[in-house]
Amino acid sequence: MSQAGTNAAAAVAEDDQSGHLLAEQIRLLYRNTTIAQIVTLLNGALLAAIQGTALGYRAVILWFTLLAVVSFSRIALAAAFHRAAPDHRQSAIWRNLYCVGAALGGIVWGASSFMLFTPDSFVHQIFLAFVLSGMLAGAIGIMGSWFPAFALFSILIGLPTALRFAMVGEGMHIAMAWLIFLFMATMLVVAYRVNRAIVESLQLRFENRKLIDELEQRVNERTRDLSRANQDLEKFAYAASHDLQEPLRTVANFAELLSSRYSDRLDADGREFINYVVTGAHHMRKLVDDLLAYARVDAETPSPANVDCNALFGELRKDLIAAIAESGATINCGTLPTVSGNPVQIKQVFSNLLTNAIKFRREAPPQIHIRSARENGLCIISVQDNGTGIPPKYQKRIFNMYERLHSGPRYPGTGMGLALCKKIVERHHGRIWVDSTEGAGSTFYFSLPAADA
């Protein structure tokens, strides 16, 4: 982009921010207009009642009628503003209308210094000055977000009031005129500072909002990039795992053929080396199968269905009948729920957890308990065993890929089983965790959405 284009874009952004800032200032003006005008009418009624005792009520009624017309007009204006809910491009119109209302209010209150002035009662004069000064001070909180509105209101009240006291010509009244004038000037200074504080606060809010929006945009972009990268990696893993199966199968088959046909021609070292090749090929093939299953979780995810975990467990018990018989395991299963998900993948979670419970056993036969509970629309299923247990420092790491706590022929495996469980459960918007004591067994928990949630 050219320098001119960059400058133009920056100018547009600055104008847009200024427009939003003005809109927020005007919104603050109108927010308390109704309650402010109700208070204005109450103050006006009190002033009219007190001054009427010394003046008679003809002039007082006329003045209060003018005040009521202006106040109700401003209330109607505020109601129209809230109904219209204008955007920042219309703020200038509503600002000007508010300033007209503030000026009319100032004129009516300023007129009270002449219409309600009691020449023969200094006490009533002091009360009039007190009420008008209170109106000035109270207006800061209402009009502080837009200083010109307050300036119009205060000047149209303060100058006529000071002038009326000065017109009496006596020393006390002239002093009162100066006090009113100084009070008005002080309120203007205070209102200006309040306005600057409000504006700076709003600017800071908009800047923070802009930073947050930029940060969210960057996070979203980064998330999309990572998502695409993960999808590419999963596709690569799926393809690579699939393509590696055939070469590994060939290596394993020829190594077994070599062992069966020529083992009598080889010495002990040769037979041992061939055995290493066969064992390594089978282990590599199992590792590739697990990697393929892990990648397939995202690559092949059908629409969710209602899965009866009781029927699923019945099938799984038949699949594991040999391992159960060989280990002497006892599996106690309570009533299991019907969940929503992919039946093949959910069966894989049960299979991996039960296989681990049987595999990682102590000298005593495995005792396995499967239970379920319901919580906030989720089914919490637990698989408890009396096996070797897991040290606390490994209880989160075991769900990582290729993470194995045991090595050697007694506990064969690839370290992918629990990582696959975690991926499947999270794919179903659940979570999986473990509660274990080393040497005293483990309880694995996982949550799945209930079918009727």
NUFI-517149 format. One record per residue: y, x, z of N, C-alpha, C in turn; residue in one letter. Coordinates in steps of 0.2 Angstrom, whole numbers, plus 5000, padded with zeros to 4 digits. Atoms other than C-alpha are relative to their C-alpha. Layout:
<nodes>
YXZYXZYXZA/...
</nodes>
This chain:
<nodes>
499450045000500050005000500650045000M/499349975000501850064996500350005006S/499550004994503150105009500349945000Q/499650065000504149955004499549945002A/500550054998502549845005499950005008G/500249994993502149915022500649985005T/499450034997503949885028500149935000N/499950085000503949705022499549975004A/500550034995502349675031500150005007A/499849994993502949745047500649955002A/499550054999504549635045499849935001A/500350065000503549485042499649995007V/500450004994502449525057500549995006A/499550004995504049555068500349935000E/499750075000504849385062499549955003D/500450054997503249295066499950005008D/500049994992503149365084500649975003Q/499450024998504949325086500049925000S/500050075000504649145081499549975005G/500550024994503149125093500350015006H/499649994993504249195107500549955001L/499550055000505649075103499649935002L/500350064998504348935103499749995007A/500250004993503648985120500649985004E/499450014996505448985127500249935000Q/499850075001505748815120499549955004I/500550044996504148745127500150005007R/499850004993504648805144500649965002L/499450054999506248715142499849935001L/500250075000505448555139499549985005Y/500550014995504048575151500249965006R/499850034994505048515166500649964999N/499450045001506348415158500049935003T/500050074997505748245164500150005007T/499949994993505548295182500850025002I/499349974999507248385181500549944999A/499550065001508148225175499949955005Q/500150054995507348115188500450035006I/499649974995508048235201500750004999V/499250005002509748235192500249925002T/499850074999509748045193500049985008L/500050014993509348045212500650045003L/499449974998510748175215500649964998N/499450045002511948075205500149935004G/500050064996511447915214500350015007A/499849984993511748005231500850015000L/499349985000513448075225500449944999L/499750065001513947905218500149965006A/500050054994513547815234500550035005A/499649974995514447945245500750004998I/499350005003516047955234500249934999Q/499850065000516047775232500349975006G/499750024994516447745250500750025000T/499349985000518147835247500349984994A/499650025006518547785229499949934998L/500150065003517847615227499550014994G/500649995004516347585215500149994992Y/499950025007517147545198499950074996R/500049945003517447725193499350045001A/500649974999515847775201499449974996V/500550045004514747645192500150034993I/499949975007515547705175499750074999L/500349935000515147885179499250005000W/500750005000513347845184499749974994F/500350035006513047745169500050054995T/500049955005513547885158499550055002L/500549954998512448005168499349974998L/500750045002510947875166499850004993A/500250005007511147865148499850074997V/500249935003511148055145499350025003V/500649974997509748085157499449964997S/500550045004508647945149499950034993F/500049975007509048015132499650075000S/500449945000508448185137499349995002R/500750014998506848115145499749984993I/500350025006506548025128499950064995A/500049955004506948185119499450055002L/500649964997505648285130499349964998A/500650045002504348145126499950014993A/500149995007504648165108499850074998A/500249935001504448345109499250015001F/500749994999502748335117499649964995H/500450035005502148205105500050044993R/499949975006502748305090499550075000A/500349944999501948465097500150054994A/499849975005502948565085499850085000P/500249935001502448745078500650045001D/499449954999503548895080500550004994H/499550015005504348855063500549955001R/499650054999505148705070500450015007Q/499749994994505748785086500849995000S/499350005000507548805081500349935000A/499750075000507848615078499949985007I/500150024994507148575095500450045005W/499549964996508148715103500749975000R/499350035001509748645096500149935003N/500050074997509348465102500050015007L/499949994993509048535119500650025002Y/499349984998510648625120500549944999C/499650065000511548465114499949965007V/500150044994510748375129500250035006G/499849964994511148515141500850005000A/499350005000512948515135500349935002A/499850064998513048325137500049995007L/500150014993512348335154500650045004G/499549964997513648475158500749965000G/499450045000515048365152500049945005I/500050064996514548215162500150025008V/499949984993514348315178500750045001W/499349975000515948415174500549945001G/499550055000516848245172500049975007A/500050034993516348195190500550045004S/499549974996517548325196500749975000S/499450045000518948215190499949935002F/500150074999518148045190499849985008M/500250014993517448065208500350045005L/499649964996518748175215500449955005F/499750054995519448095231500650045003T/499449964998521248155234500250005007P/499950014993521348085251499550035005D/500549984996519748155258499750074999S/500249945002519448335259499250015001F/500750004999517648305266499649984994V/500450035006517148205251500150064994H/499949955005517948345240499550065001Q/500549954998516848475249499349984998I/500650035002515348365246499950004993F/500049995007515748355228499950074997L/500149935002515848535226499350035002A/500749984998514248565236499549974995F/500550035005513248445224500150034993V/500049965007513948525208499850075001L/500349934999513548695215499350005000S/500750014999511848635219499749994993G/500250015007511648575201500050064996M/500049935004512148745194499450045002L/500549964998510948835205499349984998A/500750035002509448715202499950014992G/500150005007509748725183499750074998A/500349935002509248915183499349994999I/500750015001507448865186499849964994G/500250045006507448735172500250034994I/499849975006508448825159500050074999M/500049935000508149005163499750034994G/500349975005507049025148500450014994S/499550005006508548995136500750005003W/499349984996510149075143500649964997F/499450045003511348985130500049935003P/500050074998510748815136500350005007A/499749994994511148865154500750015000F/499349985000512748945150500549944998A/499750065002513348785141500149955006L/500050054994512848675156500450025006F/499649984994513648785169500750004999S/499350005002515248815160500449935000I/499750075000515548635157500049965007L/499950034993515248595175500550045004I/499649964996516048745183500850014999G/499249995001517748765174500449935001L/499650064999518248575175500150005008P/500050004993517748585194500650045003T/499549954998518748745197500749984998A/499350025002520248675187500249945004L/499850064996520248505197500250025007R/499849984994520348595213500650045000F/499449965001521648715207500649964999A/499450055002522748565201500349975006M/499750024994522948515219500650045002V/499449964999524048665221500050035007G/500049984993523748695240499550065000E/500449944999523048865246499349995001G/500750014999521448795252499649984994M/500450035006521048705236500050064994H/500049945004521548865226499550045002I/500649954998520348965236499349974998A/500650035002519048835233499950004992M/500149995008519348845214499850074999A/500249935001519149035215499350005002W/500749994998517549015225499549974995L/500450045005516848885212499950044994I/500049955006517349005198499550065001F/500449944999516549155206499249985001L/500750025000514949055210499749984993F/500250015007514848995192499850074997M/500149945003515049175186499350045003A/500649974996513649235199499449974997T/500650045002512449095193499950024992M/500149985007512749155175499750075000L/500349935000512349335179499249995002V/500750014998510749275189499649974995V/500450035005510249165175499850044994A/500149955006510449305162499450045002Y/500549964997509349415173499349965000R/500650045000508049275175499749994993V/500250015007508049245156499750074997N/500349935002507749435153499350015002R/500649994997506349435165499549954996A/500450045004505549285156499850024993I/500149975007505749355139499650065000V/500449945000505049525144499349985002E/500750024998503549435152499749974994S/500350045006503249325136499850064995L/500149955005503449485125499350045002Q/500649964998502149575136499449964999L/500650045001500949425135499850004993R/500150005007501149425116499750064998F/500349945002500849605115499350015002E/500650004997499349595126499549964996N/500450045004498649455116499950034993R/500149965006498949555100499550055001K/500549944999497949705107499349975001L/500750034999496549585113499749984993I/500350035007496449505095499850064996D/500249945004496449685087499350025003E/500649984997495149735100499449964998L/500650045002494049585096499850004993E/500149995007494249605078499650074999Q/500449945001493649785079499350005003R/500650014997492249735091499549964995V/500450045005491649605078499850044994N/500249965006491749725064499550055002E/500649954997490749855074499449965001R/500650044999489549715078499649994994T/500350025007489349665060499750064997R/500349945003489049845055499450025004D/500649984996487849875069499449954998L/500550055002486949715064499750024993S/500249985007486849765046499550075001R/500449935000486249945051499349985004A/500750024997484849865063499649964995N/500450045005484349745049499750054995Q/500349955005484149895037499550045003D/500549964997483249995050499349965001L/500650045000482049855053499649994994E/500350015006481749825035499750074998K/500349945002481450015033499450015004F/500649994996480250015048499449964998A/500550055003479349865041499750034994Y/500349985006479149945024499650075001A/500349944999478750115030499349995004A/500650014997477450055042499549974996S/500550035004476649945029499850054995H/500249955005476650095016499650055003D/500449954997475950215029499349985002L/500650024998474450105033499450034995Q/500549985005473450155017499950075000E/500249934999473650345018499650015007P/500349994993473150335037499349984999L/500750035000471650225033499650054996R/500449955004471150355019499850065004T/500149944996471350505031499449985005V/500550024995470350415045499349994996A/500650015003468950365033499750064997N/500349935002468750535025499850045005F/500249964994468750615042499449985003A/500750024997467350505048499450014995E/500549995004466450525032499850085000L/500249934999466550715034499650015006L/500449994993465950705052499349984999S/500750035001464450595047499650044995S/500549975005463850695032500050085001R/500149934999464250875037500150035007Y/500049974993464250885056499550055001S/500649954998462550975056500250074997D/499849935003463351115045500650035003R/499449974996464851135057499850025007L/500149974993464851235073500449955005D/499750044995465451155089500849994999A/499250005001467351205085500149954994D/499850045006467251125068499949925002G/500150084998466550955075500549985005R/499550014995467850965089500749984996E/499450015004469250985076500049944996F/500150065004468550845065500149945005I/499950054995468550735081500749995001N/499350004999470350775084500349964994Y/499750035006470750725066499949925000V/500250075000469850555068500449975005V/499750044994470550515085500850004998T/499350005002472350565079500249954995G/499950045006472150465063500049925003A/500050074997471650305073500649995005H/499450014996473050335086500649994996H/499550005004474250355072500049934997M/500050075003473650195064500149955004R/499850054995473750095080500850005001K/499349994999475550165082500449964994L/499750035006475950105064500049935001V/500250075000475149935067500549975005D/499550034995476249915083500750004998D/499349995003477849975074500149944995L/499950065005477449845060500149945004L/499950074996477249705073500750005003A/499350004997478849755081500549984995Y/499550015005479849755065499949934997A/500150065002478949595060500349945004R/499750054996479749495074500649984997V/499450025003481349495065499949984993D/500150015008480649505047499749934999A/500450065001479549355049500049955006E/499950044994480249225061500049934997T/499950075003479749045056500449955005P/499650054996480548885063499649995006S/500450014994480148855081499649945001P/500450065000478848735086499849995008A/500250024994478148655102499450045001N/500649954998476848785110499749985006V/500350024993475648715123499750075002D/500349934998475348875133499349995003C/500750014997473748795141499550014995N/500549995006472948785124500050074998A/499949935003473648955119499650055005L/500349964996472949035135499249994999F/500750015001471248955132499750044994G/500249965005471149045115500050075002E/499949934998471749205122499450025005L/500649984995470349205136499450014996R/500649995004469049195122500150074996K/499849935003469949345113499850065004D/500149954995469849445129499350005003L/500650014996468149395134499650075001I/500449934999467349575131500450045005A/499649964995468849655141499949985007A/500150034993468649535155499350015003I/500749994998466749555156499950085002A/500149934999466849745155500450035007E/499649984994468249755169499849965006S/500150054994467549615180500649975002G/499450044998469249535180499949935001A/499950084999469649365187500749984999T/499350035002471049265179500149935003I/499850074997471749115189500649984996N/499450025004472949015178500149935003C/499850074998473948865185500249964993G/499750045005474648725174500650034996T/499549965004475648805160500449954996L/499650055004477148715151499950014993P/500050005008477448675133500750034999T/499449975001478848785127500250004992V/499850005007479848805111500050074997S/500049935002479548955100499550014994G/500549985005478449045088499350015003N/500650004997476649015093499650075000P/500349935001476049185086500350055004V/499649954996477349285095499949995007Q/500050024993477249195111499250025003I/500649984998475349225111499950085001K/500049934999475649405108500350035007Q/499749984993476749415124499549995005V/500550014995475349335134499450064999F/500549955001474049455126500250075003S/499849934998475049615129500050005008N/500050004992475349565148499350005003L/500750014997473549515151499650074999L/500449935002472849675142500350055005T/499749954995474049785153499749995007N/500350014994473449695168499350025001A/500749985000471649725164500050085000I/500149935001471949905158500250045006K/499749964995473049975172499849975007F/500350024994471849935186499850065005R/500349954995471250025202499349995000R/500850005000469450045207499849935001E/500350074999469349855213500149974993A/499950055006469149725199500749975000P/499350035001470749655192500049935003P/499950074998471349495200500749984997Q/499450015004472649415189500149925001I/499850074998473649255193500649984995H/499550025004474649165180500349935002I/499750064997475949035186500749994996R/499350025004477548945179500449965005S/499550044996479148865186500549984995A/499550035005480548765178500750025003R/499449984997482348825180500649994995E/499450015004483948765171499850004992N/500350015007482948705155499650064997G/500449945002481948875155499449995004L/500649994996480148895159499950075002C/500149944997479849045170499250015001I/500749994999478049115168499950075003I/500149934996477349255179499350024999S/500749975000475849365177499950055005V/500049964994475349445193499350045000Q/500649965000474049585195499950045006D/500149964994473349695209499850074997N/500249935003473349855198500450065003G/499749944998474150025199500749995002T/499350004998475949965201500450044996G/499549965003477550045194500550025004I/499449974996478750165202500749964999P/499450035002480450085204500450034995P/499549975005481350215193499749994993K/500250015007480250165178500049924999Y/500150075001480349975180500449974995Q/499650035006481749955167499850044994K/500249965006481150105156499449984996R/500650025003479450025153500149964994I/499950045005480249905141500350034994F/499849965006480850045129499450014996N/500549995005479950085114499750075001M/500349944999478650225116500050035007Y/500049984993478850225135499349995003E/500650014997477250265143500050045007R/500049974993476950305162499350045001L/500649965000475150365159499850034993H/500249975006474350475147499250025001S/500749984999472550525143499549954998G/500550055003470950435138499949945005P/500250054995470850325154500549944998R/499550055002472450225148500350014993Y/499849995007472550235129500649954999P/499550045002474050155121500550044996G/499449975003475650185111500749995003T/499450024996476950125123500549954996G/499650055004477549985111499949935003M/500150074998476749835120500549965004G/499550034996478049795133500750004996L/499450015005479449835120500049944995A/500150055004478649715109500149935003L/499950064996478649585123500749985001C/499350014998480449615127500449974993K/499750025007480949595108499949934999K/500250075002479949435106500449955005I/499750044995480649355123500749994998V/499350015001482449395119500149974993E/499950035006482249335101499949925001R/500150074998481749165110500649985005H/499450024996483449175120499750005007H/500249994993482449225136500150075002G/500049944998482249375146499350025004R/500649974997480849485154500150055005I/499949954995480749585170499450005004W/500649984997479549655182500250015008V/499949994993479349655201499350045002D/500649964999478149795206500150045006S/500149954995477549905221499550054998T/500549955002476750065217499450005004E/500650004997474950055221499849935003G/500250064998474949875225500149944995A/500050055006475149785208500749984998G/499450025003476449705198500049934998S/499950075002477149535193500550004994T/499550015005477949515176500249934999F/499750065001479149375173500349994993Y/499650015006479749305157500249934999F/499850065001480749155152500049984993S/500050035007480649035137500349935000L/499750075000481548875132499549955000P/500550055000480648725137500049954994A/500050045006480148605123500449945000A/499650064999481048465130500750015003D/499349984997482648555135500549984995A/
</nodes>
